[in-house]
Amino acid sequence: MFKFYIFIFVVLIVIFLWYFYSFKPLLNNKKEVTLLSLIATILESLFFWL
């Protein structure tokens, strides 16, 4: 059951990243790196809980 929730969460992250990269000219490189590191931290914390 947890794997199902992880799958949904990863799909939402992919959609979220696609949404942001579609507006890439509005973002700085530092903001993109911060966003990616934040998502990586969230994923690591989820796998740590499991």
N, CA, C and O atoms as a GROMACS GRO file, in nm:
protein
  200
    1MET      N    1   0.083  -0.121   0.000
    1MET     CA    2   0.000   0.000   0.000
    1MET      C    3   0.087   0.126   0.000
    1MET      O    4   0.056   0.225  -0.066
    2PHE      N    5   0.196   0.118   0.076
    2PHE     CA    6   0.286   0.234   0.079
    2PHE      C    7   0.348   0.259  -0.059
    2PHE      O    8   0.368   0.374  -0.099
    3LYS      N    9   0.376   0.151  -0.130
    3LYS     CA   10   0.435   0.166  -0.264
    3LYS      C   11   0.338   0.235  -0.358
    3LYS      O   12   0.380   0.311  -0.445
    4PHE      N   13   0.211   0.210  -0.340
    4PHE     CA   14   0.110   0.276  -0.423
    4PHE      C   15   0.110   0.426  -0.399
    4PHE      O   16   0.102   0.505  -0.493
    5TYR      N   17   0.121   0.467  -0.271
    5TYR     CA   18   0.126   0.609  -0.239
    5TYR      C   19   0.254   0.673  -0.290
    5TYR      O   20   0.253   0.788  -0.334
    6ILE      N   21   0.365   0.599  -0.285
    6ILE     CA   22   0.491   0.652  -0.338
    6ILE      C   23   0.480   0.673  -0.488
    6ILE      O   24   0.529   0.773  -0.542
    7PHE      N   25   0.416   0.579  -0.556
    7PHE     CA   26   0.399   0.591  -0.701
    7PHE      C   27   0.318   0.717  -0.735
    7PHE      O   28   0.356   0.791  -0.826
    8ILE      N   29   0.208   0.741  -0.664
    8ILE     CA   30   0.127   0.860  -0.686
    8ILE      C   31   0.208   0.986  -0.658
    8ILE      O   32   0.199   1.084  -0.732
    9PHE      N   33   0.288   0.982  -0.550
    9PHE     CA   34   0.368   1.098  -0.513
    9PHE      C   35   0.472   1.130  -0.621
    9PHE      O   36   0.494   1.246  -0.654
   10VAL      N   37   0.535   1.027  -0.675
   10VAL     CA   38   0.635   1.048  -0.780
   10VAL      C   39   0.571   1.103  -0.906
   10VAL      O   40   0.628   1.191  -0.971
   11VAL      N   41   0.453   1.054  -0.940
   11VAL     CA   42   0.382   1.106  -1.058
   11VAL      C   43   0.348   1.253  -1.039
   11VAL      O   44   0.361   1.333  -1.132
   12LEU      N   45   0.304   1.290  -0.918
   12LEU     CA   46   0.274   1.430  -0.891
   12LEU      C   47   0.400   1.516  -0.901
   12LEU      O   48   0.394   1.630  -0.949
   13ILE      N   49   0.514   1.464  -0.856
   13ILE     CA   50   0.639   1.539  -0.866
   13ILE      C   51   0.678   1.561  -1.012
   13ILE      O   52   0.724   1.668  -1.049
   14VAL      N   53   0.658   1.457  -1.095
   14VAL     CA   54   0.691   1.471  -1.237
   14VAL      C   55   0.604   1.578  -1.302
   14VAL      O   56   0.653   1.660  -1.380
   15ILE      N   57   0.475   1.578  -1.270
   15ILE     CA   58   0.384   1.679  -1.324
   15ILE      C   59   0.424   1.818  -1.273
   15ILE      O   60   0.419   1.916  -1.348
   16PHE      N   61   0.463   1.824  -1.145
   16PHE     CA   62   0.504   1.950  -1.084
   16PHE      C   63   0.628   2.006  -1.153
   16PHE      O   64   0.635   2.125  -1.182
   17LEU      N   65   0.726   1.919  -1.178
   17LEU     CA   66   0.849   1.962  -1.245
   17LEU      C   67   0.820   2.004  -1.389
   17LEU      O   68   0.874   2.104  -1.436
   18TRP      N   69   0.734   1.929  -1.458
   18TRP     CA   70   0.700   1.965  -1.596
   18TRP      C   71   0.632   2.102  -1.600
   18TRP      O   72   0.656   2.181  -1.691
   19TYR      N   73   0.547   2.130  -1.501
   19TYR     CA   74   0.479   2.258  -1.493
   19TYR      C   75   0.579   2.372  -1.473
   19TYR      O   76   0.566   2.478  -1.534
   20PHE      N   77   0.679   2.348  -1.386
   20PHE     CA   78   0.778   2.453  -1.361
   20PHE      C   79   0.870   2.473  -1.481
   20PHE      O   80   0.902   2.587  -1.516
   21TYR      N   81   0.914   2.363  -1.544
   21TYR     CA   82   1.006   2.377  -1.657
   21TYR      C   83   0.937   2.433  -1.780
   21TYR      O   84   1.004   2.482  -1.871
   22SER      N   85   0.805   2.427  -1.786
   22SER     CA   86   0.734   2.490  -1.896
   22SER      C   87   0.739   2.642  -1.883
   22SER      O   88   0.722   2.714  -1.981
   23PHE      N   89   0.763   2.692  -1.759
   23PHE     CA   90   0.781   2.835  -1.734
   23PHE      C   91   0.927   2.864  -1.698
   23PHE      O   92   0.955   2.954  -1.619
   24LYS      N   93   1.018   2.787  -1.758
   24LYS     CA   94   1.160   2.798  -1.724
   24LYS      C   95   1.218   2.939  -1.741
   24LYS      O   96   1.300   2.979  -1.659
   25PRO      N   97   1.180   3.018  -1.844
   25PRO     CA   98   1.238   3.153  -1.856
   25PRO      C   99   1.209   3.243  -1.736
   25PRO      O  100   1.280   3.341  -1.714
   26LEU      N  101   1.106   3.211  -1.658
   26LEU     CA  102   1.074   3.294  -1.542
   26LEU      C  103   1.158   3.259  -1.420
   26LEU      O  104   1.158   3.332  -1.321
   27LEU      N  105   1.229   3.146  -1.428
   27LEU     CA  106   1.304   3.099  -1.312
   27LEU      C  107   1.453   3.119  -1.330
   27LEU      O  108   1.504   3.119  -1.443
   28ASN      N  109   1.522   3.137  -1.220
   28ASN     CA  110   1.668   3.141  -1.221
   28ASN      C  111   1.722   3.001  -1.200
   28ASN      O  112   1.650   2.913  -1.153
   29ASN      N  113   1.849   2.980  -1.234
   29ASN     CA  114   1.909   2.849  -1.214
   29ASN      C  115   1.914   2.812  -1.066
   29ASN      O  116   1.897   2.696  -1.029
   30LYS      N  117   1.937   2.912  -0.980
   30LYS     CA  118   1.945   2.886  -0.836
   30LYS      C  119   1.810   2.837  -0.783
   30LYS      O  120   1.805   2.748  -0.698
   31LYS      N  121   1.702   2.895  -0.833
   31LYS     CA  122   1.569   2.852  -0.788
   31LYS      C  123   1.540   2.709  -0.833
   31LYS      O  124   1.480   2.632  -0.759
   32GLU      N  125   1.584   2.674  -0.954
   32GLU     CA  126   1.562   2.538  -1.002
   32GLU      C  127   1.639   2.438  -0.917
   32GLU      O  128   1.587   2.332  -0.882
   33VAL      N  129   1.764   2.472  -0.884
   33VAL     CA  130   1.846   2.382  -0.802
   33VAL      C  131   1.784   2.368  -0.663
   33VAL      O  132   1.782   2.259  -0.606
   34THR      N  133   1.734   2.479  -0.609
   34THR     CA  134   1.669   2.475  -0.477
   34THR      C  135   1.544   2.388  -0.482
   34THR      O  136   1.518   2.312  -0.389
   35LEU      N  137   1.467   2.398  -0.589
   35LEU     CA  138   1.346   2.317  -0.604
   35LEU      C  139   1.381   2.168  -0.612
   35LEU      O  140   1.318   2.085  -0.547
   36LEU      N  141   1.484   2.136  -0.692
   36LEU     CA  142   1.523   1.995  -0.706
   36LEU      C  143   1.577   1.940  -0.575
   36LEU      O  144   1.547   1.826  -0.540
   37SER      N  145   1.655   2.020  -0.502
   37SER     CA  146   1.709   1.972  -0.374
   37SER      C  147   1.597   1.953  -0.272
   37SER      O  148   1.601   1.861  -0.190
   38LEU      N  149   1.496   2.041  -0.278
   38LEU     CA  150   1.382   2.028  -0.186
   38LEU      C  151   1.305   1.900  -0.214
   38LEU      O  152   1.267   1.828  -0.122
   39ILE      N  153   1.281   1.871  -0.342
   39ILE     CA  154   1.210   1.748  -0.378
   39ILE      C  155   1.291   1.625  -0.340
   39ILE      O  156   1.235   1.526  -0.293
   40ALA      N  157   1.423   1.632  -0.360
   40ALA     CA  158   1.509   1.519  -0.322
   40ALA      C  159   1.503   1.495  -0.172
   40ALA      O  160   1.500   1.381  -0.126
   41THR      N  161   1.502   1.603  -0.094
   41THR     CA  162   1.493   1.591   0.052
   41THR      C  163   1.361   1.528   0.094
   41THR      O  164   1.357   1.445   0.184
   42ILE      N  165   1.252   1.567   0.028
   42ILE     CA  166   1.120   1.510   0.060
   42ILE      C  167   1.118   1.361   0.029
   42ILE      O  168   1.065   1.282   0.107
   43LEU      N  169   1.176   1.322  -0.087
   43LEU     CA  170   1.179   1.180  -0.123
   43LEU      C  171   1.262   1.100  -0.024
   43LEU      O  172   1.224   0.990   0.015
   44GLU      N  173   1.377   1.156   0.017
   44GLU     CA  174   1.462   1.085   0.113
   44GLU      C  175   1.390   1.067   0.246
   44GLU      O  176   1.402   0.962   0.309
   45SER      N  177   1.317   1.169   0.289
   45SER     CA  178   1.245   1.158   0.416
   45SER      C  179   1.132   1.055   0.406
   45SER      O  180   1.105   0.983   0.502
   46LEU      N  181   1.067   1.046   0.290
   46LEU     CA  182   0.961   0.946   0.271
   46LEU      C  183   1.018   0.805   0.278
   46LEU      O  184   0.962   0.719   0.345
   47PHE      N  185   1.130   0.782   0.208
   47PHE     CA  186   1.189   0.649   0.211
   47PHE      C  187   1.244   0.616   0.349
   47PHE      O  188   1.249   0.499   0.388
   48PHE      N  189   1.286   0.718   0.422
   48PHE     CA  190   1.335   0.695   0.558
   48PHE      C  191   1.219   0.651   0.648
   48PHE      O  192   1.237   0.564   0.734
   49TRP      N  193   1.101   0.711   0.628
   49TRP     CA  194   0.984   0.673   0.709
   49TRP      C  195   0.942   0.530   0.680
   49TRP      O  196   0.894   0.459   0.769
   50LEU      N  197   0.958   0.485   0.554
   50LEU     CA  198   0.919   0.349   0.518
   50LEU      C  199   1.027   0.251   0.560
   50LEU      O  200   1.012   0.130   0.538
   0.00000   0.00000   0.00000
